[in-house]
Amino acid sequence: MKNLYTFLVAVLLTATTFAQTPEKMSYQAVVRDSGDALVTSQAVGMQISILQTTATGTAVYVETQTPTTNVNGLLTLEIGTGAVVSGDFTTIDWSADSYFIKTETDPTGGASYTITGTSQLLSVPYALHAKTAESVTETQTLEDVATLGNLANTQLKNVTDPTDAQDATTKAYVDNLIATLEARITTLETQPATVGDFRDGGVVFWVDPTDNRHGLVCAIQDQGGGIKWYNEAYIATGATGTAIGTGTTNTATIISAQGAVETNYAAGLAKAYTGGGFNDWFLPSKDELNEMYLNNAAVNATATANAGAIFYGYYWSSTEGDSNSAWEQNFGSGNQGTNNKGFATSVRAVRAF
């Protein structure tokens, strides 16, 4: 997965109509961060452009808005009500040409737009165009309409909310939009991972075999030049997890037991690492550390190609032996064993993706 925010846009763009058609369109989107977590209750900066003729055509209208996502990461806004940059939304002749909507987004709430998407407006704007038929004469009565044809047996076209089989033309159109959306969602899903990939802030050293899309990455270089496991006191922290997936819990347990200053000991130093802009790094468990060793050749090649460094010497795990010792591994021989917590040993932080 690229180190970018992801932005899932709902295909439902509706032009709400009342007795007098408002000059606006509803727009919804779901915002996720680079870790695939929802961006909730947060202001998002957006610039919306209406492009004419093609997806790269002339912008006939541009506005900016700063909507706030809800607790589900969903933002809702009305195009036509934002701060106008150029153009006049009320003068767009929707019947004159093809139109496209371009959205530019800054998930941090500013104007540094890092996400761009463009899609064609199909039948949606015609609810706005229909306002040209708002005026009728007094002589146009219901009886007059009835004489124009057997409307009861006439298929209705361009229905905005098709539900019945009789609405087949518009229903097929909506079904096609859904299929298009599903294809776009597929491209946004986490891509398959391979050991040695440079992604998610580090280098992949373990891939979950159940889906091949999630796993663990390690930092491209050591944190510090060697540090003690303990915080100057021999205590049993309870960080006894050994399996893959227990490193993050071990790290939290160690920090809870040993306290400040966190960067004075191995687990706290790993947790403080912010490589790739992530803040969920941890000290690997005994088995996680061994996976790093088993794949160290691939990791070393990728790390050095990205201004990192190779593994060298001994590395701490987050797995405790007892109150006086913790597990470490020799990356020269691959041997694992316990060592005194007071010895200074290397640290290489990891995180899950």
Secondary structure, DSSP 8 states (H G I E B T S, - for coil): --SS-EEEE-S--B----SS--S-EEEEEEEE-TTS-B--S-B-EEEEEEEESSTTS-EEEEEEE--B--TTSEEEEEETSSEEEEE-GGG--TTSS-EEEEEEEETTSSS---EEEEEEE-STTHHHHGGGG----TT--HHHHHTT--GGGS---S-SS--SGGGHHHHHHHHHHHHHHHHHHHHHS-----TT-EETTEEEEEE-TTTSS-EEEE-SS-SSS-B-SSSSS---------STT-HHHHHHHHHHHH-S-GGGSHHHHHHH--GGG----B---HHHHHHHHHTHHHHHHHHHHTT-----SEEEEEEE-SSSEEEEEETTT--EEEEETTS-BB---EEE-
